[in-house]
Amino acid sequence: MTCYAFAGLRPVVSPDAFVHPDAVLIGDVIVGAGCYVAPLACLRGDFGRIVLEPGSNVQDTCVMHGFPGSDTVVEEDGHVGHGAVLHGCRIGRNALIGMNAVIMDGALIGESSIVAACAFVKSGMQVPPHSLVAGLPARVIRPLGADEVDWKRNGTSCYQTLARVSLATLEACEPLTAVEAGRKRIELFSAVTLQAMRREGES
């Protein structure tokens, strides 16, 4: 990972979190146990504090930042999809932020809620627990069912597995010049789990 100390503060990363070498952590950043931080994510703690609580994930090209004195927090088992921007907000326990969503300052996404892909959550919005949120600007669409919350948990558990496997097996290499005969596939997850992951892009 690429880490920078800033104003005397160094990022803190739990030994069993996985932060990709191409992610960037600056200053007051705290990454908890079992977290997964994907390539090209930028966690910039040069104004406010950035916190990933245990078991959460922040995927490729996400940005986390905040105004001076603010905390930008993803609570335990939070799940932040590709390209999302979190600025001075709080993502509740077991909540999911869809791909390319934007969550603005002072917003609170309630526990086990889902914010749809490309939604824009305005500053100060308070999302109740177990809610589906979508739109530009975002609004609460309806309560979530137990099956939807379970689907979200399954997706997050995939990223927790990915963190463990990445810690154990990821290494830099040179590419092959041709596809080898009988090339195997990566088989980390069950068919049920894969179905849950595919639904993530529909949120």
C-alpha positions as CSV (number, residue, x, y, z in Angstrom):
1,M,0.0,0.0,0.0
2,T,1.0,3.6,-0.4
3,C,1.0,5.4,2.9
4,Y,1.9,8.9,3.8
5,A,2.4,10.5,7.2
6,F,0.8,13.9,7.4
7,A,1.2,16.6,10.1
8,G,2.8,13.9,12.3
9,L,0.0,11.4,11.9
10,R,0.5,8.0,10.2
11,P,-2.2,5.7,8.9
12,V,-3.0,2.7,11.2
13,V,-3.8,-0.6,9.5
14,S,-4.7,-3.8,11.4
15,P,-2.4,-6.7,10.6
16,D,-5.3,-8.8,9.3
17,A,-6.8,-6.1,7.1
18,F,-5.9,-6.1,3.4
19,V,-5.0,-2.8,1.7
20,H,-4.0,-3.2,-1.9
21,P,-0.6,-1.9,-2.8
22,D,-2.2,0.6,-5.2
23,A,-4.5,2.1,-2.7
24,V,-3.4,5.4,-1.0
25,L,-3.7,6.2,2.7
26,I,-2.8,9.7,3.9
27,G,-2.5,10.9,7.5
28,D,-5.3,10.2,10.0
29,V,-6.6,7.0,8.6
30,I,-7.6,4.0,10.7
31,V,-8.3,0.6,9.0
32,G,-9.8,-2.1,11.3
33,A,-9.4,-5.8,11.5
34,G,-10.6,-7.9,8.5
35,C,-11.1,-4.8,6.2
36,Y,-10.6,-4.9,2.5
37,V,-9.4,-1.8,0.6
38,A,-9.2,-2.2,-3.1
39,P,-6.9,-0.9,-5.8
40,L,-7.0,2.9,-6.4
41,A,-9.1,3.6,-3.4
42,C,-8.0,6.9,-1.8
43,L,-8.5,7.5,2.0
44,R,-7.3,11.0,2.5
45,G,-7.1,11.9,6.2
46,D,-5.4,15.3,5.8
47,F,-8.4,17.3,7.0
48,G,-10.6,15.0,9.0
49,R,-10.3,11.4,10.3
50,I,-11.1,8.4,8.1
51,V,-12.2,5.2,9.9
52,L,-13.0,1.8,8.5
53,E,-14.4,-0.3,11.3
54,P,-13.8,-4.1,11.4
55,G,-15.0,-6.2,8.5
56,S,-15.9,-3.3,6.2
57,N,-14.7,-2.9,2.6
58,V,-14.0,0.1,0.3
59,Q,-13.7,-0.9,-3.3
60,D,-11.9,0.3,-6.4
61,T,-11.6,4.0,-7.1
62,C,-13.6,5.0,-4.0
63,V,-12.7,8.3,-2.3
64,M,-13.0,9.1,1.4
65,H,-12.4,12.6,2.7
66,G,-13.9,15.2,4.9
67,F,-13.8,18.8,6.1
68,P,-11.4,19.8,9.0
69,G,-12.4,18.3,12.3
70,S,-14.9,15.8,10.7
71,D,-14.9,12.0,10.8
72,T,-15.7,10.0,7.8
73,V,-16.7,6.5,9.0
74,V,-17.7,3.2,7.6
75,E,-19.0,1.2,10.6
76,E,-18.5,-2.6,11.1
77,D,-19.4,-4.7,8.1
78,G,-20.1,-1.7,5.9
79,H,-19.8,-2.2,2.2
80,V,-18.8,0.6,-0.2
81,G,-19.1,-0.2,-3.9
82,H,-16.8,0.7,-6.8
83,G,-16.3,4.4,-7.4
84,A,-18.3,5.7,-4.5
85,V,-17.4,9.0,-2.8
86,L,-17.9,9.5,1.0
87,H,-17.3,13.0,2.3
88,G,-17.6,13.7,6.1
89,C,-20.5,11.2,6.4
90,R,-21.2,8.1,8.5
91,I,-22.1,4.7,7.0
92,G,-23.9,2.6,9.6
93,R,-23.2,-1.0,10.6
94,N,-23.9,-3.5,7.8
95,A,-25.0,-0.8,5.3
96,L,-24.2,-0.9,1.6
97,I,-23.3,2.0,-0.6
98,G,-23.8,1.2,-4.3
99,M,-21.4,1.9,-7.1
100,N,-20.7,5.5,-7.9
101,A,-23.0,6.8,-5.2
102,V,-22.0,10.1,-3.4
103,I,-22.7,10.6,0.3
104,M,-22.2,14.1,1.5
105,D,-21.2,15.8,4.7
106,G,-23.2,15.1,7.9
107,A,-25.2,12.4,6.2
108,L,-26.0,9.3,8.2
109,I,-26.8,6.0,6.5
110,G,-28.7,3.9,9.0
111,E,-27.8,0.3,10.0
112,S,-28.4,-2.3,7.3
113,S,-29.6,0.2,4.8
114,I,-28.8,0.1,1.0
115,V,-28.0,3.2,-1.1
116,A,-28.5,2.5,-4.7
117,A,-25.9,2.9,-7.4
118,C,-25.4,6.5,-8.6
119,A,-27.5,7.9,-5.8
120,F,-26.7,11.4,-4.4
121,V,-27.3,11.7,-0.7
122,K,-27.4,15.3,0.3
123,S,-25.6,16.9,3.3
124,G,-27.2,16.1,6.6
125,M,-29.6,13.5,5.3
126,Q,-30.6,11.0,8.0
127,V,-31.5,7.6,6.6
128,P,-33.4,5.3,8.9
129,P,-32.1,1.7,9.5
130,H,-33.2,-1.0,7.1
131,S,-34.1,1.4,4.3
132,L,-33.6,1.4,0.5
133,V,-32.4,4.8,-0.8
134,A,-32.1,5.9,-4.4
135,G,-32.3,8.9,-6.7
136,L,-30.8,12.3,-7.5
137,P,-31.2,13.7,-4.9
138,A,-31.6,10.5,-2.9
139,R,-34.8,9.7,-1.0
140,V,-36.0,6.8,1.0
141,I,-37.9,4.5,-1.3
142,R,-39.1,1.8,1.2
143,P,-38.1,-0.4,4.1
144,L,-35.8,-3.4,3.3
145,G,-36.9,-7.0,3.7
146,A,-35.0,-9.6,5.7
147,D,-34.0,-11.3,2.5
148,E,-32.4,-8.1,1.2
149,V,-30.4,-7.6,4.4
150,D,-29.3,-11.2,4.2
151,W,-28.2,-10.7,0.6
152,K,-26.1,-7.8,1.6
153,R,-24.5,-9.8,4.4
154,N,-23.6,-12.5,1.9
155,G,-21.9,-9.9,-0.4
156,T,-19.9,-8.4,2.5
157,S,-18.8,-11.9,3.6
158,C,-17.3,-12.4,0.1
159,Y,-15.1,-9.3,0.6
160,Q,-14.1,-10.5,4.1
161,T,-13.0,-13.8,2.4
162,L,-11.3,-11.8,-0.3
163,A,-9.3,-9.9,2.3
164,R,-8.0,-13.1,3.8
165,V,-7.2,-14.8,0.5
166,S,-5.5,-11.6,-0.8
167,L,-3.3,-11.4,2.3
168,A,-2.3,-15.1,1.8
169,T,-1.9,-15.2,-2.0
170,L,-1.7,-11.8,-3.8
171,E,1.8,-11.2,-5.3
172,A,3.2,-9.1,-8.1
173,C,4.0,-11.1,-11.2
174,E,4.8,-10.8,-14.9
175,P,1.9,-11.8,-17.2
176,L,1.9,-14.9,-19.3
177,T,2.1,-14.3,-23.1
178,A,-0.5,-17.0,-23.9
179,V,-3.4,-18.7,-22.2
180,E,-2.2,-22.1,-20.8
181,A,-4.1,-25.3,-21.7
182,G,-6.8,-26.2,-19.1
183,R,-6.6,-22.8,-17.4
184,K,-8.4,-23.1,-14.1
185,R,-10.9,-20.7,-12.7
186,I,-10.9,-19.0,-9.3
187,E,-13.3,-20.9,-7.0
188,L,-13.5,-19.1,-3.7
189,F,-17.3,-18.9,-3.3
190,S,-20.4,-21.1,-3.4
191,A,-23.0,-20.7,-6.2
192,V,-25.4,-19.0,-3.7
193,T,-22.7,-16.5,-2.7
194,L,-21.9,-15.7,-6.3
195,Q,-25.6,-15.0,-7.0
196,A,-25.6,-12.6,-4.1
197,M,-22.5,-10.8,-5.4
198,R,-24.1,-10.4,-8.9
199,R,-27.1,-8.7,-7.4
200,E,-24.8,-6.0,-5.9
201,G,-24.7,-4.2,-9.3
202,E,-28.5,-4.0,-9.4
203,S,-28.6,-1.9,-6.2
